[in-house]
Amino acid sequence: MQRTNIGIRLLLALREESNVKLFFGHKLVHCDLNAKTATIESTRCQRPHIGSRLEGIQGTTATNTYLGDSAELKTITFDFIIGADGAHSRLRQHMMRQSNMDYQQEYVDALWCDFFMPPTSDGPYKLDPTFLHVWPNKDCMFIALPDAEGSSRGGMVAPRAQFRRLEQHPEELETFFSHQYPGVVPNLMSAEAAKEQFLHREHLSLVSIKCGRFGYGDSCVLLGDLSHTMVPFYGMGLNTGLEDVRIFFEEFIDPAQCRAPPTTFCPTGVTQAYTDYRLPDVQAMTDIAAEHFNELKNGVPPKTEIPRKFVESKLQKYVPALDYKPFYSRIVFGHERFSVAKRKERIQKTVFNFLCSGLCLFGLLVTVSGRWGEAGWV
């Protein structure tokens, strides 16, 4: 399911809450985290925003939704602010100005373009819906993943220079797909559809972002992409952001509020405790996504990877008490901390390589001993 559709469903659910007000067409201009004041600018967006898409959906006409009309500045006070405004966050910028916050961003020399591949005329799914489909080709790559509606979503990755050339010469797109991603055109989508989508969809930069802290006293917390942006090749960006929300509230806010006065939303020390706990995990996930990008580009894993993953999957199925699982299963299908999963993966690799080396050495000794016996040396 697309991020946008998930966002719309969450917003529709929020509109049913009597203590929630939704404001669209408003942006943060300034935020003083010490005084707990924020200056908001209300302005009509030049392009449709997600708020406009809510109008008319399922016949909803909630009274708790407000759209920006004309340019207007308003300063408000707040008890606590939760930043969830994405990779190019304004709140994070203001927090960096007011605190000693380490920040790191790294761009990949490549761009991403989304593609939509409709279902077949006689039924859903042109691709097996149980797999992630990848066309690796060194610096270029195409990824396709069937979604819940029976269609498939794809992503084309190529160097910036290649994108710029195709933008200037779109007539070369069909040939490019034929050489780089054979079978995508025309089997999954027509050449005309590929060209139309390439020219009209946004070409996105791929960036990894790491932050050194996720909160400022009892004033704010950063959740989601603004605190840990990762390249999309492990499919865990949104999941990690949702996990941020669960962990922050279930493991830090809820227990702290039980001990604090009723009027206190975020007691002192909670955001720092959350940072200490969550920071190694989200930075590990950011690194995992970047490493997986390189693995996908190369296409061919090391010779030991396939038998190792086979052994791990069998042990997971038949001897679950060993807690010996494939790395992907640990990351995607559970709530295990990413830093712990990464450490266990290193241990499993070491154990497997040690056992393989031991078996090879044992086989060599048996072979040599047998030849010595045949030669009469034993």
ABEGO torsion letter per residue (X at the ends): XBAAAAAAAAAAAAAABAABBBBBGBBBABBBAAAGBBBBBBBBBABBBAAAAABGBGGBBBAABBBBABBBBBBBBBABBBBAAEAABAAAAAAAAABBBBBBBBBBBBBBBBBBBBBBAAEBEABBAABBBBBBBEABBBBBBBBAAGBBBBBBBBBAAAAAAAAABAAAAAAAAAAABBGAOAAABBAAAAAAAAAABBBBBBBBBBBABABBEAABBBBEAAABBBBAAAGAAAAAAAAAAAAAAAAAAAAAAAABBAABABBBGAAAAAAAAAAAAAAAAAAAAAAAAAAAAAGBBBAAAAAAAAAAAAAAAABAAAGBBBAAAAAAABABBAAAAAAAAAAAAAAAAAAAAAAAAAAAAAAAAAAAAAAGAX
